[in-house]
Amino acid sequence: MNIAFIGLGNMGGPMARNLLKAGHAVTVFDLNKEAVAGLVGEGALSAASPAEAAREAAFVLTMLPASAHVEAVLTGLQGVLSGAQKGVPIVDCSTIDPATARRLAERCTAQGNPFADAPVSGGTGGAAAGTLTFMVGASDALFAQAQPVLQAMGKNIVHCGGTGTGQVAKICNNLLLAISMIGVSEAMTLGASLAIDAKVLAGIINTSSGRCWSADTYNPFPGVMEGVPASRGYSGGFGVDLMLKDLGLATDAAKGAHQPLMLGALAQQLYQAWSQQGQGKLDFSSIIRMYQGQGTSGG
Ligand code: NAD
């Protein structure tokens, strides 16, 4: 299939590569010329604008930082909508707010292009391995059309419901993840300060009712697990500032829905304070260092 792919960053680059590997013809666009050159070296065609990338495409994918970028790439001058042929589906895989996704869906649909939101989880490792989870908000017909394309980049393709529900699933999951990581940090630090061995405590939690992903797969306490950011100084992984972006989406959406987010708001402030101390690029599990009294000076 002839696919346009716009946004070749940490996630989009490897995703576009997997489409090439699956035998699709991919036309790419990104403001970053190096990212474009990398994909062209692997067989993609490059376009001078999102409109040009979309002109011959049977399917358009975007993977951009935030709502404003997606809006500009789709609806701006030389945007996708000014190039795409009628009927061509547009699927946005970025993490953006559900309200923007729904607004863009209306705009695209009005022009004859079905739109789906399909944010992902699985990180850069999942993007490279082609094992991402896609949370898709789309009509049944568009989901059926998109599924085979997304399967070249992911393992779990989940139909969450109508437009916007993919983003809802994504921000609710990350809200809970932010909170659970803080809870595990609090419990692990308390245990260690009361002189229980951290590995023993983690073992108990992971076979008891406190078990969760933050405890049994991504434990923030150094030395408890191999191969997680806590075992390498919190480098790599999912950055504090990216988690803050997702918490901002959740709190904004909650405001619109008149829904209180007590723990979410507190989590947002904790990560915000941690970012302010210059730790925004560290993995989000580094929040445990706040409990250990290790801020800017503690390292
Ligand atoms: P990134 O910053 O690495 O890549 C974004 C790319 O978009 C860059 O190459 C940039 O040049 C390009 N871009 C920006 N504005 C553009 C424009 N107007 N036209 C064309 N290209 C433009 O970001 P990423 O890590 O690839 O993340 C992309 C999305 O996926 C974000 O919404 C993020 O929240 C989400 N996400 C990221 C991860 C992760 O682990 N990195 C995991 C899940 C979801």
Residues whose N, C-alpha, C, O or C-beta is under 5 A from the ligand:
A	BS01	NAD	G7 L8 G9 N10 M11 G12 F29 D30 L31 N32 A35 M63 L64 P65 A66 H69 C93 S94 T95 V120 S121 G123 T124
